[in-house]
Amino acid sequence: MAVDAARSEDGFTSVRATRVMRAACRAAGLDDRGAELIRLGENALFRLAAAPVIVRVARGEPWLPKARVEVAVAQWLAEEAFPASRLVDGLEQPFLVDGHPVTFWRLIVEGDRKATYGELGGILKDLHSMMVPAGLELPAFDPFDKQELRISHAPIPEDDQTFLRKRWQELRGQFQELRFETPKGPVHGDAHVQNLMVNDRDEVILIDFEAFCFDHPEWDLMVTAVEHHSLGWQTDEQYADFVGAYGRDLYDWPGYDTLRRLQEFGMTTWLMQNVQESEETAAEYRRRIAGLRNDDAPRDWRPW
């Protein structure tokens, strides 16, 4: 569903996202008063005050195919009763508001704990064992699909843009040399523990289907493997729980180092989109780009 809204300044900022969210709510018949911005990343996420709804605003029209995939995957997982986030019923989604795809999701009432790495390994094992229905068309995993958009639009120095484009081309060559031995299947595409929520009934719920695809399961395993082996974001015990639940440590695979480079590159370009939002974000971006420029240096990156 396409909706026109008043044009605002160029760039995807919290201010622009709020204007789009309000226009989308009006089109959907929802009350946006008191809505709260809870996250600005690849998308802007808002929690409505007047209804148990999360509004997800994407950065622009090039993200529309991904929003359509999100909707189709959510509908499939609901049919399969898989523990995943659900769309708001009765709406033709995604909306397109002022060039921004917008989707509406049921609010997950959080419990009093966070998901564990063992639970992440378990839910990925269950997901990877599913059969994708014939009518659901999913793209292959493409670690480069958003990089040109990110690099071209991010408010970063020209020297950084030049470096990132050069690294991008190097990684493309390494990507072409990867050889997988596992069969393809459903892949989440951004499988970190923050994309799990635990509701008030202590049920673990998978969220965020923007990068969902049909490909090799290594793409899901690389996220936690890199966070542990390269960034040190989990304890040995936490990572052992993940590996034990899933049944595999990607670090032992010959292609791990290429996936590490791809993951670190994506983590940096994801963050750089929002350097104008705060000095804290800009400082973390500087840490990450410095790490990419010195591949052998220890990573002091912070979770974001």
C-alpha positions in Angstrom: 0.0 0.0 0.0 1.5 3.3 -1.1 0.9 6.5 0.9 2.2 10.0 0.3 3.6 12.1 3.2 5.2 15.5 3.4 8.8 15.4 2.1 11.4 16.1 4.8 15.2 16.6 4.7 17.4 14.2 2.8 18.9 11.3 4.9 17.3 8.8 7.1 17.3 10.3 10.6 15.1 9.8 13.7 13.2 12.9 12.7 12.4 11.7 9.3 11.5 8.2 10.5 9.1 9.7 13.0 7.3 11.6 10.3 7.0 8.5 8.1 5.8 6.5 11.1 3.0 9.0 11.9 1.8 9.0 8.3 1.8 5.2 8.1 -0.2 5.0 11.3 -2.8 7.3 10.0 -3.1 5.2 6.8 -3.4 2.0 8.9 -6.0 3.5 11.3 -3.7 3.4 14.3 -3.1 6.1 16.9 0.5 7.3 16.9 0.2 9.6 19.9 2.9 8.8 22.5 4.9 6.5 20.1 8.4 5.9 21.2 11.5 5.4 19.0 13.2 2.3 20.5 15.9 1.7 18.0 17.5 3.3 14.9 19.6 0.9 12.9 19.0 -0.6 9.5 15.4 0.4 10.3 13.7 2.6 12.8 11.5 0.8 15.3 8.7 2.5 17.2 6.5 1.2 20.0 3.0 2.6 20.0 1.5 3.7 23.2 -2.2 3.3 22.2 -1.9 -0.3 20.9 0.4 -3.3 21.4 2.2 -2.7 18.1 5.7 -2.2 16.8 6.1 0.0 13.7 9.1 -0.8 11.5 10.3 1.9 9.1 12.9 1.0 6.5 15.4 3.4 5.1 14.0 3.9 1.6 12.3 2.3 -1.4 15.4 0.1 -2.3 14.5 -1.8 0.9 11.0 -2.6 -0.4 11.9 -6.1 -1.7 13.3 -7.0 1.7 10.1 -5.8 3.4 8.1 -8.0 1.2 10.3 -11.0 2.1 9.8 -10.1 5.8 6.0 -10.2 5.4 6.1 -13.5 3.4 8.4 -15.2 5.9 6.3 -14.0 8.9 3.2 -15.4 7.3 4.9 -18.8 6.6 6.4 -19.1 10.1 2.9 -18.3 11.6 1.4 -21.0 9.5 4.0 -23.4 10.8 3.5 -22.2 14.5 7.2 -21.5 14.6 8.1 -19.3 17.6 8.6 -16.0 15.7 7.3 -12.5 15.7 3.8 -12.0 14.1 2.4 -9.3 11.8 -0.6 -7.2 12.9 -3.6 -8.8 11.3 -6.0 -7.1 8.8 -3.4 -4.9 7.1 -2.1 -5.0 3.6 1.6 -5.0 4.2 4.1 -3.6 3.6 3.0 0.0 3.3 5.1 2.4 1.2 5.1 5.9 2.8 7.1 8.7 1.2 9.4 6.1 -0.3 9.8 4.2 2.9 8.5 0.6 3.4 6.6 0.3 6.7 5.4 -2.8 8.5 3.4 -3.4 11.6 4.1 -6.1 14.2 2.5 -7.4 17.3 4.2 -6.2 20.4 6.1 -9.0 22.2 5.7 -8.5 26.0 9.1 -9.2 27.4 9.7 -11.4 30.4 12.4 -10.8 33.0 15.3 -12.4 31.2 17.2 -12.4 28.0 17.7 -15.3 25.6 20.8 -17.4 26.0 23.3 -18.5 23.4 22.2 -22.1 23.9 18.7 -21.0 23.0 20.0 -19.2 19.9 21.8 -22.4 18.8 18.7 -24.5 19.4 16.3 -22.2 17.5 18.7 -22.0 14.5 19.0 -25.8 14.4 15.2 -26.0 14.3 14.9 -23.3 11.6 17.5 -24.9 9.4 15.7 -28.2 9.5 12.5 -26.7 8.1 11.3 -27.2 4.5 10.6 -24.0 2.6 7.2 -24.2 0.8 7.1 -24.2 -2.9 5.2 -20.8 -3.1 7.7 -18.9 -0.9 10.5 -17.4 -3.1 13.5 -16.4 -1.0 16.7 -14.8 -2.3 20.2 -16.3 -1.9 22.3 -14.8 0.9 24.2 -11.7 -0.5 26.6 -10.1 1.9 27.0 -7.2 -0.6 23.5 -6.3 -1.5 23.2 -3.2 0.8 26.8 -2.2 0.9 26.8 0.2 -2.1 23.7 1.9 -0.7 25.3 2.2 2.7 28.6 3.5 1.4 27.1 6.0 -0.9 24.7 7.5 1.6 26.6 7.4 4.8 28.0 10.7 6.2 31.6 9.5 6.4 34.9 10.9 5.0 35.7 10.4 1.4 38.8 8.5 2.3 36.7 6.0 4.3 34.4 5.5 1.3 37.4 4.9 -1.0 38.8 2.3 1.4 35.5 0.6 2.0 34.9 0.2 -1.8 38.4 -1.2 -2.2 37.8 -3.7 0.6 34.4 -4.5 -0.8 36.0 -5.6 -4.1 38.6 -7.7 -2.3 35.9 -9.5 -0.3 33.9 -10.2 -3.4 36.9 -12.2 -4.8 37.2 -14.1 -1.5 33.5 -14.7 -1.5 33.6 -16.3 -5.0 36.2 -18.8 -3.7 34.0 -20.1 -0.9 33.0 -23.8 -1.1 30.2 -25.1 1.0 29.5 -28.8 1.8 26.1 -28.2 3.5 22.7 -28.3 1.8 20.8 -25.0 1.3 17.7 -24.2 3.4 16.0 -21.4 5.3 18.5 -19.0 6.7 17.7 -16.0 9.1 20.6 -13.9 7.7 21.3 -11.9 10.8 21.3 -14.5 13.5 22.6 -12.8 16.6 21.2 -13.3 20.1 19.6 -9.8 20.1 17.3 -11.1 17.4 15.8 -13.4 20.0 13.3 -12.2 22.6 11.8 -14.0 25.6 8.2 -13.1 26.3 6.3 -13.0 29.5 5.5 -16.7 29.2 9.2 -17.5 29.0 8.9 -18.4 25.3 11.9 -17.7 23.0 10.8 -15.7 19.9 12.8 -15.2 16.7 12.5 -11.6 15.3 13.7 -9.5 12.3 13.3 -11.3 9.0 14.8 -8.6 6.7 17.8 -10.7 5.7 15.9 -14.0 5.5 17.1 -16.1 2.6 17.6 -19.6 1.1 21.2 -20.6 1.4 23.8 -22.4 3.4 23.5 -22.5 7.2 27.0 -21.2 7.7 25.7 -17.6 7.1 23.8 -17.9 10.4 26.5 -19.5 12.3 29.1 -16.9 11.4 27.6 -14.1 13.4 28.1 -15.7 16.9 31.3 -17.4 15.8 32.8 -14.0 14.8 31.4 -12.3 17.9 33.2 -14.9 20.1 36.4 -15.7 18.3 37.2 -12.3 16.9 35.5 -9.8 19.2 35.3 -11.7 22.5 31.7 -10.7 23.2 30.8 -14.1 24.8 32.4 -16.1 27.5 33.8 -19.5 26.6 30.9 -21.1 28.4 28.3 -19.1 26.5 29.9 -20.0 23.2 30.1 -23.7 24.2 26.4 -23.6 25.0 25.7 -22.2 21.4 27.9 -24.9 19.8 26.5 -27.7 22.0 22.9 -26.7 21.1 23.5 -26.4 17.4 26.1 -29.1 17.0 28.9 -27.3 15.2 31.6 -24.7 15.7 32.1 -22.7 12.5 35.7 -21.8 13.6 36.9 -25.2 12.5 35.6 -24.7 8.9 38.3 -23.6 6.3 36.0 -20.7 5.1 35.7 -19.2 8.5 38.2 -16.4 8.0 36.5 -15.2 4.8 33.1 -15.1 6.7 34.8 -13.3 9.5 36.0 -10.5 7.2 32.5 -10.3 5.6 30.8 -10.1 9.0 33.1 -7.4 10.3 32.7 -5.4 7.1 28.9 -5.6 7.4 28.9 -4.7 11.1 31.0 -1.5 10.3 28.9 -0.4 7.3 25.7 -1.0 9.3 26.8 1.3 12.1 28.2 4.0 9.9 24.7 4.8 8.6 23.9 6.5 11.9 27.1 8.4 12.8 25.2 11.7 12.8 22.9 10.6 15.6 25.5 10.8 18.4 29.2 11.2 19.2 29.0 7.8 20.9 28.0 6.2 17.6 30.6 8.1 15.6 33.3 7.0 18.1 32.3 3.3 17.7 32.4 3.7 13.9 35.9 5.1 14.2 37.0 2.0 16.2 35.5 -0.3 13.7 36.9 1.3 10.6 40.4 1.4 12.3 40.0 -2.4 12.8 39.2 -3.0 9.2 42.3 -1.0 8.1 44.5 -3.2 10.3 43.2 -6.7 9.9 45.6 -8.3 12.4 45.0 -5.8 15.2 42.9 -6.9 18.3 39.3 -5.8 18.1 38.1 -3.5 20.9 34.6 -3.1 19.3 31.6 -2.7 21.5 28.2 -4.4 21.1 25.7 -2.1 19.6 
